[in-house]
């Protein structure tokens, strides 16, 4: 099988990280080499960028939206060069928790940055590397925010944005899915973890057979 590049996307509390891990376990059971990674922060450079992007401070306007977009994109290029591309070139399937669709949804949809500009930055930052399949775990914003509040963790700078911000993100994710139906598969994140995992596993099995 040719190495796959699989991404997981969704609003806060959608369960994408859990499902990315389950997909990794499933592929390993099938005997495929697989690497699970994430954005931002999966490289040494990315760790510094992640801190800037997600740490809360008292000034909500401390990071200009364009700067936020460029920092996420810089992390992406470093991540691709250092982690993703070497793995794919070795025949290892890569599962990534967030990728370009998150940037489009958060900085384009959430922050209101012009989508044409966002896409221009994507072309530079991604080196034209796009996923084989993207699983969009979709659920109502209110449910997602309730889930993250119950975790008891300190919320990061983006998680603490208002509900309207998160609704714009969800709406944008769904527009992306409608725009790229061959790549993006919408999964109902209101289902149980086991049901979601089975839906994704069935699709992964089909992908493996086709590639």
C-alpha positions as CSV (number, residue, x, y, z in Angstrom):
1,X,0.0,0.0,0.0
2,X,1.2,3.5,-0.8
3,X,1.6,5.6,2.3
4,X,-1.5,7.6,3.2
5,X,-1.6,11.1,4.7
6,X,-4.7,11.3,6.9
7,X,-5.8,14.3,8.9
8,X,-8.4,14.8,11.7
9,X,-10.2,18.1,12.0
10,X,-13.0,19.5,14.1
11,X,-14.0,22.1,16.6
12,X,-12.9,22.1,20.2
13,X,-14.2,19.0,22.0
14,X,-15.0,17.0,18.9
15,X,-12.9,14.1,19.9
16,X,-10.5,14.2,17.0
17,X,-7.4,13.4,19.1
18,X,-9.0,10.3,20.5
19,X,-10.1,9.1,17.1
20,X,-6.6,9.8,15.6
21,X,-5.1,7.5,18.2
22,X,-7.7,4.8,17.4
23,X,-7.0,5.1,13.7
24,X,-3.3,4.7,14.5
25,X,-4.0,1.6,16.5
26,X,-6.2,0.1,13.8
27,X,-3.5,0.6,11.0
28,X,-0.9,-0.9,13.2
29,X,-3.1,-4.0,13.8
30,X,-3.3,-4.3,10.0
31,X,0.5,-4.3,9.9
32,X,1.0,-0.9,8.3
33,X,3.8,1.4,9.5
34,X,2.2,4.6,10.8
35,X,3.2,7.8,12.5
36,X,0.7,9.9,14.5
37,X,1.6,13.6,14.8
38,X,-0.1,17.0,15.4
39,X,-0.1,20.7,14.8
40,X,1.0,23.0,16.1
41,X,4.1,22.1,18.1
42,X,5.4,18.7,16.9
43,X,8.9,20.0,16.3
44,X,11.4,21.9,18.4
45,X,10.7,25.0,16.4
46,X,7.0,24.3,16.6
47,X,7.1,24.0,20.4
48,X,8.1,27.7,20.6
49,X,5.4,28.7,18.1
50,X,2.7,26.7,19.9
51,X,3.5,28.5,23.1
52,X,3.1,31.9,21.4
53,X,-0.1,30.8,19.7
54,X,-1.9,29.1,22.6
55,X,-0.7,30.6,25.9
56,X,-3.3,33.0,27.4
57,X,-2.4,36.5,28.4
58,X,-4.3,39.5,29.7
59,X,-4.4,41.3,26.3
60,X,-6.8,39.6,23.8
61,X,-5.4,41.7,21.0
62,X,-1.8,40.8,21.7
63,X,-1.5,38.7,18.5
64,X,-2.7,40.2,15.2
65,X,-4.8,37.7,13.1
66,X,-2.3,37.8,10.2
67,X,0.6,37.1,12.6
68,X,-1.5,34.2,14.0
69,X,-2.0,32.9,10.4
70,X,1.7,33.2,9.6
71,X,2.8,31.5,12.8
72,X,0.5,28.5,12.2
73,X,1.8,28.3,8.6
74,X,5.5,28.5,9.7
75,X,4.9,25.6,12.1
76,X,3.3,23.7,9.3
77,X,6.3,24.1,6.9
78,X,8.7,23.0,9.6
79,X,6.5,20.1,10.5
80,X,6.2,18.9,6.9
81,X,10.0,19.2,6.3
82,X,11.0,17.6,9.6
83,X,8.3,15.0,10.3
84,X,5.6,14.4,7.7
85,X,7.6,14.2,4.4
86,X,10.4,12.0,5.7
87,X,7.8,9.5,7.0
88,X,5.8,9.5,3.7
89,X,9.0,9.1,1.7
90,X,9.8,6.0,3.8
91,X,6.4,4.5,3.1
92,X,4.9,5.3,6.5
93,X,1.3,6.5,6.7
94,X,1.0,9.8,8.6
95,X,-2.0,10.6,10.8
96,X,-2.1,14.3,11.7
97,X,-4.2,16.0,14.4
98,X,-5.1,19.3,12.6
99,X,-3.7,20.6,9.3
100,X,-4.7,23.2,6.7
101,X,-8.4,23.0,7.2
102,X,-8.0,24.1,10.9
103,X,-6.1,27.2,9.7
104,X,-8.8,28.0,7.1
105,X,-11.5,27.5,9.7
106,X,-9.9,29.3,12.6
107,X,-8.1,32.1,10.9
108,X,-10.4,32.4,7.8
109,X,-13.7,31.6,9.3
110,X,-13.1,32.5,13.0
111,X,-10.8,35.6,12.5
112,X,-12.3,36.7,9.2
113,X,-9.1,36.8,7.2
114,X,-9.7,36.8,3.5
115,X,-9.9,33.2,2.2
116,X,-7.9,34.0,-0.9
117,X,-5.0,35.2,1.3
118,X,-5.3,32.2,3.5
119,X,-5.2,29.9,0.4
120,X,-2.2,31.7,-0.9
121,X,-0.3,31.2,2.3
122,X,-1.4,27.5,2.2
123,X,0.2,27.1,-1.2
124,X,3.5,28.3,0.2
125,X,3.4,26.6,3.6
126,X,2.2,23.2,2.5
127,X,4.7,22.7,-0.3
128,X,1.5,21.5,-2.2
129,X,1.2,18.5,0.2
130,X,-2.5,17.7,0.8
131,X,-4.2,14.9,2.7
132,X,-5.4,11.7,1.1
133,X,-8.4,11.8,3.5
134,X,-9.6,14.2,6.1
135,X,-12.1,13.1,8.8
136,X,-14.1,16.1,10.0
137,X,-15.7,15.3,13.4
138,X,-18.7,17.5,13.6
139,X,-21.0,18.3,16.5
140,X,-22.8,21.4,17.9
141,X,-20.5,24.1,19.3
142,X,-22.3,24.1,22.6
143,X,-21.7,20.4,23.1
144,X,-18.0,20.7,22.2
145,X,-17.4,23.6,24.6
146,X,-19.2,21.7,27.4
147,X,-16.9,18.7,26.8
148,X,-13.7,20.8,27.1
149,X,-15.0,22.6,30.2
150,X,-15.6,19.2,31.9
151,X,-12.0,18.1,31.3
152,X,-10.8,20.4,34.1
153,X,-7.8,21.5,32.1
154,X,-6.7,25.1,31.8
155,X,-8.2,26.4,28.6
156,X,-5.9,27.8,25.9
157,X,-6.2,31.2,24.2
158,X,-8.4,29.8,21.3
159,X,-10.6,27.6,23.5
160,X,-11.6,30.6,25.6
161,X,-12.9,32.6,22.6
162,X,-16.6,33.4,22.6
163,X,-19.3,31.0,21.2
164,X,-19.8,33.1,18.1
165,X,-16.1,32.6,17.2
166,X,-16.5,28.8,17.5
167,X,-19.7,28.8,15.5
168,X,-18.0,30.5,12.6
169,X,-15.3,27.9,12.8
170,X,-17.8,25.0,12.6
171,X,-19.6,26.7,9.7
172,X,-16.3,27.1,7.9
173,X,-15.4,23.4,8.4
174,X,-18.7,22.3,6.9
175,X,-18.2,24.6,3.9
176,X,-14.7,23.1,3.4
177,X,-16.3,19.6,3.5
178,X,-18.9,20.6,0.9
179,X,-16.1,22.1,-1.3
180,X,-13.9,19.0,-1.1
181,X,-16.3,16.0,-0.8
182,X,-13.8,13.6,-2.3
183,X,-11.2,14.4,0.4
184,X,-13.2,15.4,3.5
185,X,-15.5,12.9,5.2
186,X,-17.9,14.3,7.8
187,X,-18.4,12.1,10.8
188,X,-21.1,12.7,13.4
189,X,-19.2,13.3,16.6
190,X,-22.3,12.9,18.6
191,X,-22.1,9.2,18.1
192,X,-20.2,7.0,20.6
193,X,-16.4,6.7,20.4
194,X,-16.8,3.1,19.3
195,X,-19.3,3.9,16.5
196,X,-17.1,6.8,15.2
197,X,-14.0,4.5,15.3
198,X,-15.8,1.8,13.3
199,X,-17.0,4.3,10.6
200,X,-13.4,5.6,10.2
201,X,-11.9,2.1,10.3
202,X,-14.2,1.0,7.5
203,X,-13.2,4.0,5.4
204,X,-9.5,3.5,6.1
205,X,-9.8,-0.1,5.0
206,X,-11.3,1.0,1.7
207,X,-8.5,3.6,1.3
208,X,-5.8,0.9,1.9
209,X,-7.4,-1.3,-0.8
210,X,-7.5,1.5,-3.3
211,X,-3.9,2.7,-2.7
